[in-house]
Amino acid sequence: MKNAQKRGFTLVELIVVIAIMAILAAVLVPTITNKVNESKDSKNFSDCNTIASTISRYSLDKTDVTWTKTGCTLSDNTSVTWSDIAGCNFESTDNDHVYTYNDITLTFDSTSSNIVTLSFVTKASNVKEKGQTYSVKVDLLANKVLQD
């Protein structure tokens, strides 16, 4: 029993295994992060189009609507907010009537009182998509969704 040797891993073997795991992590983390960003972009594309069509349908459903920077006013003087119209919780970001919902920005066009723009900046690291702004415009009077 005196000559029994203890079995185990050497320090070199442990360092090699840790190095291999670090290399795999360095390769996988950016890939996973990009997939998460692609997923967010896809959700934002869908949300933008859904919100735009909801606002457009809302104006078709309601007659005698006066559009304002905060939403609209119905013929009985009831004030309705963008959050109520679109069914999502828009937050006001400043005094210029710019609203946000997750990564999406709703802007009441200052040049034309009947245009609302929904936009977001893409996050995926695809070369031709990252950092580009996607936007959808809604013509409130014509009840149309206008693609840029």
Backbone as a ProteinNet text record, in pm:
[ID]
protein_1_A
[PRIMARY]
MKNAQKRGFTLVELIVVIAIMAILAAVLVPTITNKVNESKDSKNFSDCNTIASTISRYSLDKTDVTWTKTGCTLSDNTSVTWSDIAGCNFESTDNDHVYTYNDITLTFDSTSSNIVTLSFVTKASNVKEKGQTYSVKVDLLANKVLQD
[TERTIARY]
79.2	0	84.3	207.4	292.2	317.3	322.4	355	234	118.2	-1.9	10.1	-11	-1.2	-140.1	-143.3	-270.4	-298.6	-422.4	-465.1	-527.3	-513.4	-572.8	-523.8	-569.4	-529.8	-408.1	-321.6	-205.9	-246.5	-165.2	-191.5	-196.4	-112	-108.9	-240.5	-290.1	-416.7	-532.9	-535.5	-641.5	-632.9	-513.2	-496	-538.4	-507	-546.7	-699.2	-765.6	-911.8	-974.8	-922.8	-975.4	-952.8	-839.2	-810.8	-907.3	-936	-1031.3	-1170.6	-1211	-1342.3	-1348.6	-1240.1	-1237.3	-1247.7	-1180.9	-1187.9	-1330.5	-1392.7	-1531.1	-1625.5	-1607	-1691.5	-1670.6	-1545.9	-1517	-1581.2	-1597.2	-1659.8	-1812.2	-1868.3	-2013.2	-2084.2	-2025.4	-2093.1	-2134.2	-2046.3	-2092.7	-2204.9	-2199.4	-2303.4	-2438	-2436.8	-2560.7	-2612.3	-2522.6	-2562.7	-2626.4	-2569.1	-2625.9	-2764.7	-2782.1	-2913.6	-3017.2	-2977.7	-3069.4	-3105.9	-3006.9	-3033.3	-3120.1	-3095.9	-3180.8	-3324.3	-3339.9	-3472.8	-3541.8	-3468.2	-3525.4	-3564	-3476.8	-3508.2	-3634.2	-3645.9	-3763.4	-3889.8	-3881	-3995.5	-4029.3	-3928	-3952.7	-4014.3	-3967.5	-4029.1	-4178.3	-4206.5	-4344.7	-4426.9	-4371	-4442.3	-4470.6	-4370.4	-4389.5	-4506.4	-4507	-4613.3	-4748.6	-4750.8	-4875.9	-4931.8	-4845.1	-4890.3	-4939.1	-4864.6	-4904.9	-5041.5	-5062.7	-5192.5	-5303.8	-5271.7	-5371.1	-5414.9	-5317.4	-5350.6	-5434.5	-5397.1	-5471.7	-5615.6	-5630.1	-5763.8	-5846.7	-5779.4	-5850	-5913	-5837.7	-5893.4	-6004	-6004.6	-6115.4	-6241.1	-6220.2	-6333.6	-6401.3	-6323.1	-6376.9	-6402.3	-6519.8	-6550	-6535.1	-6512.4	-6495.8	-6386.8	-6269.4	-6154.6	-6064.3	-6021.4	-5922	-5791.3	-5689.1	-5561	-5479	-5417.7	-5332.4	-5198.5	-5105.8	-4974.7	-4979.6	-5082.9	-5094	-5179.3	-5242.2	-5329.6	-5439.8	-5563.6	-5672.7	-5784.7	-5872.8	-5992.6	-6112.7	-6204.5	-6324.9	-6428.9	-6534.1	-6636.5	-6705	-6703.6	-6764.8	-6663.5	-6549.8	-6442	-6366.5	-6379.7	-6300.8	-6160.6	-6061.6	-5922.5	-5870.3	-5808.1	-5756.1	-5605.3	-5527	-5381	-5330.3	-5203.5	-5141.6	-5139.2	-5117.2	-5115.2	-5249.8	-5358	-5491.5	-5520.2	-5478.1	-5505.1	-5428.3	-5298.5	-5211.7	-5212.7	-5265.2	-5271.9	-5138.7	-5044.1	-4916.7	-4877.6	-4791.2	-4761	-4652.6	-4692.5	-4598.3	-4562.3	-4437.3	-4392.8	-4346.7	-4381.1	-4337.7	-4192.5	-4108.5	-3965.8	-3926.1	-4001.3	-3968	-4089	-4069.4	-4180.1	-4213.3	-4136.2	-4161.2	-4259.8	-4325.6	-4424.7	-4363.3	-4255.1	-4193.1	-4220.9	-4270.5	-4308.5	-4226.5	-4200.8	-4127.1	-4205.2	-4185.4	-4239.4	-4130.5	-4068.5	-3949.6	-3845.7	-3805.2	-3706	-3771.2	-3903.3	-3976	-4008.9	-3989.2	-4019.8	-4137.7	-4235.4	-4347.8	-4328.7	-4324.4	-4303.4	-4418	-4474.6	-4578.7	-4507.4	-4525.6	-4453	-4482.9	-4377.1	-4396.8	-4431.3	-4396.4	-4423.5	-4564.8	-4619.8	-4753.6	-4832.1	-4938.9	-5011.6	-5084.9	-5086.4	-5158.5	-5065.7	-4934.7	-4840.2	-4777.9	-4779	-4711	-4605.5	-4484.2	-4376.2	-4339	-4333.7	-4285.1	-4149.5	-4047.6	-3914.7	-3833.4	-3729.7	-3632	-3502	-3391.3	-3259.1	-3226.2	-3185.6	-3156.2	-3030.8	-3025.2	-2913.9	-2833.8	-2887.8	-2818.6	-2690	-2589.7	-2459	-2444	-2556.3	-2547	-2494.6	-2400.5	-2330.7	-2426.1	-2526.9	-2612.8	-2730.3	-2748.7	-2863.6	-2828.8	-2717	-2688.4	-2683.4	-2753.7	-2750.6	-2839.3	-2911.7	-3001.2	-3135.1	-3198.3	-3327.4	-3438.7	-3528.1	-3646.4	-3762.5	-3841.2	-3953.9	-4077.8	-4190.9	-4321.9	-4397.2	-4459.1	-4538.9	-4686.4	-4767	-4912	-4971.8	-5046.8	-5120.9	-5255.9	-5275.2	-5393.4	-5521.4	-5510.4	-5630.1	-5669.3	-5569.1	-5598.7	-5613.9	-5589.3	-5598.5	-5508.2	-5385	-5290.9	-5162.8	-5103.8	-4970.5	-4874.6	-4776.6	-4681.3	-4545.6	-4489.3	-4356.9	-4251.5	-4141	-4028.3	-3946.5
-118.5	0	126.2	115.6	233.2	288.6	201.9	244.9	288.4	291.4	331.8	479.4	504	641.1	705.4	833	905.9	940.8	920.4	954.2	1093.2	1167	1299.2	1367.7	1489.2	1566.5	1650.6	1663.4	1750.4	1894.2	1986.3	2127.7	2162.1	2102.3	2127.7	2083	1968.7	1918.7	2013	2061	2154.5	2285.7	2337.3	2461.8	2444.1	2330.8	2303.5	2300.2	2232.7	2223.7	2362.2	2440.6	2575.5	2662.4	2649.6	2726.6	2688.8	2562.6	2517.4	2573.2	2570.8	2624.1	2774.9	2846.3	2991	3021.3	2943.3	2963.3	2939.1	2832.2	2804.2	2916.2	2966.3	3075.5	3201.2	3228.9	3348.2	3339.9	3220.2	3201.4	3206.4	3148.2	3135.8	3261.3	3336.5	3452.1	3555.8	3596.7	3694	3639.4	3511.3	3450.6	3454.1	3418.8	3419.3	3561.2	3655.7	3795.6	3848.1	3814.4	3859.7	3799.1	3672.5	3609.6	3680.7	3722.1	3796.2	3929.3	4000	4127.4	4109	4001.4	3972.5	3948.4	3879.8	3853.2	3983.9	4075.5	4205.5	4285.6	4283.7	4355.6	4300.7	4169.1	4105.4	4145.8	4147.1	4188.2	4334.1	4419.6	4561.7	4585.6	4510.5	4520	4488.4	4377.8	4334.6	4435.9	4483.4	4580.7	4710.1	4758.4	4882.3	4867.6	4758.5	4737.8	4717.3	4646.2	4622.8	4752.9	4832	4959.6	5052.7	5057.2	5143.7	5103.5	4973.8	4931	4951.1	4938.7	4963.2	5109.1	5201	5344.1	5373.7	5314.1	5335.3	5281.9	5161.5	5103.7	5185.5	5238.3	5321	5440.8	5503.6	5620.1	5582	5458.8	5413.1	5389.8	5336.4	5303.9	5426.9	5529.1	5647.3	5757.1	5813.8	5926.1	6055.4	6163.7	6295.2	6294.3	6243.6	6241.4	6359.3	6431.6	6536.9	6485.4	6473.3	6418.7	6527.5	6492.1	6584.7	6517.1	6592.1	6535.3	6435.6	6440.1	6345.2	6223.8	6225.4	6116.5	6171.8	6170.5	6229.6	6273.2	6351.9	6394.7	6349.1	6279.8	6231.2	6342	6318.2	6421.5	6463.7	6376.6	6413.3	6477.1	6524.6	6589.9	6495.7	6366.5	6270.2	6266.5	6279.4	6275.7	6132.8	6084.3	5947.6	5954.2	5884.1	5889.6	5787.9	5806	5708.9	5570.5	5561.7	5431.9	5362.3	5439.3	5380.8	5334.4	5414.5	5382.2	5258	5254.5	5146.9	5025.3	5036.9	4923.2	4887.7	4980.2	4954.9	5079	5061.9	5168.4	5261.8	5362.8	5463.3	5555.8	5595.9	5692.6	5818.2	5932.5	6059.7	6082.6	6114.4	6131.4	6276	6369.4	6511.5	6596.8	6725.6	6817.8	6829.9	6764.3	6772.4	6665.7	6602.2	6498.9	6382.8	6332.2	6209.9	6103.2	5988.1	5881.6	5757.3	5676.3	5552.1	5433.6	5320.3	5192.9	5091	5037.5	4953.1	5028.9	4978	5046.9	5132	5134.4	5203	5346.1	5438.9	5579.2	5621.2	5686.7	5743.2	5893.9	5950.8	6095	6155.4	6260.2	6334.9	6431.1	6415.4	6493.2	6642.3	6722.6	6866.6	6938.4	6877.6	6942.9	6915.1	6801.2	6765.5	6713	6778.8	6744.5	6611.5	6549.4	6422.3	6301.4	6319.2	6208.1	6173.3	6043.8	5991.7	5893.1	5901.4	5811.3	5719.9	5589.8	5490.7	5443.7	5444.8	5406.4	5341	5266.3	5212	5187.6	5178.6	5152.8	5006.2	4937.6	4795.4	4770.5	4654.4	4621.2	4500.9	4420.8	4299.7	4337.4	4252.6	4287.3	4244	4218.6	4193.6	4319.9	4307	4422.6	4525.4	4481.1	4578.5	4625.2	4569.7	4608.6	4686	4657.7	4716.8	4869	4930.7	5075.4	5150	5078.3	5146.5	5173.7	5280.5	5315.8	5260.6	5186.3	5135.8	5223.7	5271.3	5354.3	5324.9	5347.3	5333.2	5461.3	5518	5638.8	5605.6	5672.9	5655.4	5790.9	5792.9	5913	5903.9	5986.2	5976.9	6017.8	6109.9	6155.4	6061.5	6005	5914	5769.5	5744.7	5610.6	5512.1	5552.4	5467.9	5449.2	5332.1	5305.9	5326.1	5414.7	5447.6	5389.9	5302.5	5247.2	5340.7	5358.4	5437.8	5356.8
0	0	0	38	40.4	-98.3	-197.3	-333.1	-414.5	-354.3	-429.4	-468	-596.2	-644.1	-645.6	-616.3	-621.5	-766	-804.6	-940.8	-941.1	-1050.4	-1061.2	-1187	-1207.2	-1324.3	-1289.9	-1384.6	-1363.9	-1390.4	-1346.9	-1366.9	-1515.4	-1594	-1738.1	-1803.3	-1765.2	-1821.4	-1786.8	-1664.3	-1624.6	-1702.5	-1721.1	-1796.1	-1941.4	-2002.1	-2140.8	-2151.8	-2059.6	-2062.9	-2045.5	-1952.2	-1930	-2053.5	-2119.1	-2240.9	-2352.5	-2368.9	-2472	-2442.6	-2317.1	-2280.7	-2305.5	-2278.8	-2303.1	-2452.1	-2535.3	-2680.4	-2730.2	-2683.3	-2723.3	-2679.3	-2558.9	-2509.8	-2593.7	-2631	-2711.3	-2848.9	-2900.2	-3031.3	-3020.3	-2915.6	-2903.7	-2853.8	-2763.5	-2704.3	-2809.1	-2902	-3003.4	-3092.4	-3122.5	-3204.7	-3132.7	-3007	-2928.5	-2912.2	-2885.7	-2870.6	-2998.1	-3112.4	-3239.7	-3263.2	-3225.4	-3240.7	-3154	-3034.1	-2947.1	-3013.1	-3070	-3136.6	-3260.6	-3337.3	-3453.3	-3408.9	-3297.5	-3243.8	-3204.1	-3139.2	-3101.2	-3225	-3327.4	-3451	-3515.3	-3518	-3577.4	-3501.8	-3369.2	-3287.4	-3315	-3326.7	-3352.6	-3490.4	-3592.8	-3726.1	-3714.7	-3648.9	-3633.7	-3554	-3441.8	-3359.3	-3435	-3509.6	-3587.1	-3683.4	-3757.6	-3856.4	-3789.6	-3677.9	-3606.7	-3550	-3487	-3429.9	-3540.5	-3652.1	-3764.2	-3817.6	-3837.5	-3890.6	-3787.3	-3658	-3553.6	-3553.9	-3565.4	-3569.9	-3693.8	-3806.3	-3929.7	-3917.4	-3861.9	-3843.7	-3745.2	-3642.9	-3544.9	-3613.1	-3705.1	-3773.5	-3870	-3917.8	-4002	-3918	-3795.9	-3708.7	-3650.7	-3620.9	-3554.1	-3656.9	-3651.9	-3740.7	-3662.4	-3730.8	-3667.6	-3561	-3599.2	-3508.9	-3542.4	-3440.6	-3458	-3400	-3485.3	-3439.6	-3373.5	-3261.3	-3187	-3159	-3105.4	-3074.9	-2960	-2880.4	-2769.8	-2805.9	-2921	-2964.3	-3050.9	-2999.1	-3075.7	-2982.9	-3037.7	-2965.7	-3046.9	-2981.5	-3048.2	-3053.9	-3130	-3150.5	-3020.4	-2917.3	-2788.8	-2693.5	-2749.1	-2673.4	-2580	-2600.7	-2524.8	-2582.6	-2495.3	-2539.5	-2528.7	-2635.6	-2639.2	-2666.1	-2584.7	-2598	-2699.7	-2742.1	-2833.4	-2771.2	-2639.9	-2572.4	-2583.5	-2567.6	-2578.6	-2721.5	-2819	-2958.7	-3001.8	-2968.7	-3017.1	-2926.3	-2807	-2716.8	-2653.5	-2651.7	-2585.5	-2506	-2410.2	-2316.4	-2369.6	-2446.3	-2493.6	-2377.5	-2373.1	-2272.9	-2344.3	-2288.9	-2347.4	-2308.9	-2409.7	-2381.6	-2361.4	-2415	-2399.5	-2434	-2440.3	-2467.7	-2615.9	-2702.4	-2846.3	-2893.5	-2800.6	-2832.5	-2909	-2854.6	-2905.4	-2800.5	-2846.2	-2754.6	-2785.1	-2682.8	-2703.5	-2648.3	-2715.2	-2669.6	-2696.6	-2590.8	-2604	-2686.6	-2802.6	-2885.8	-2994.2	-2998.6	-3105.7	-3063.7	-3155.7	-3130.8	-3217.8	-3158.5	-3232	-3233.4	-3351.9	-3366.6	-3445.5	-3392.2	-3462.4	-3554.9	-3684.4	-3784.7	-3771.4	-3762.1	-3744.4	-3874.8	-3989	-4117	-4168.2	-4130.3	-4175.6	-4056.6	-4020.9	-3898.9	-3905.7	-4021.5	-4030.5	-4046.6	-4025	-4039.7	-3904.8	-3872.5	-3754	-3803.1	-3747.1	-3787.7	-3671.7	-3700	-3604.2	-3655.3	-3570	-3617.3	-3506.3	-3547.1	-3454.1	-3529.5	-3455.3	-3513.3	-3491.9	-3600.7	-3592	-3508.7	-3441.2	-3352.7	-3399.6	-3489.8	-3534.2	-3606.1	-3596.4	-3653.4	-3798.7	-3865.5	-4008.9	-4074.1	-4166.1	-4221	-4280.7	-4355.4	-4422.7	-4338.7	-4219.4	-4138.7	-4012.6	-3950.1	-3819.3	-3826.1	-3733.2	-3721	-3819.1	-3903.3	-3996.5	-3928.5	-3969.1	-3911.6	-4000.1	-3938.7	-4007	-3962.5	-4056.6	-4016.3	-4100.4	-4037.5	-4101.1	-4071.7	-4174.3	-4154.4	-4170.8	-4091.7	-4100.1	-4134.9	-4244.7	-4281.3	-4211.3	-4109.6	-4025	-4097.4	-4190.8	-4261.8	-4374.5	-4441.7	-4552.3	-4505.1	-4377	-4318.5	-4392	-4420.5	-4493.7	-4417	-4431	-4378.7	-4494.9	-4478.2	-4583.6	-4546.8	-4628.9	-4603.3	-4658.2	-4582.6	-4633.1	-4730.1
[MASK]
++++++++++++++++++++++++++++++++++++++++++++++++++++++++++++++++++++++++++++++++++++++++++++++++++++++++++++++++++++++++++++++++++++++++++++++++++++

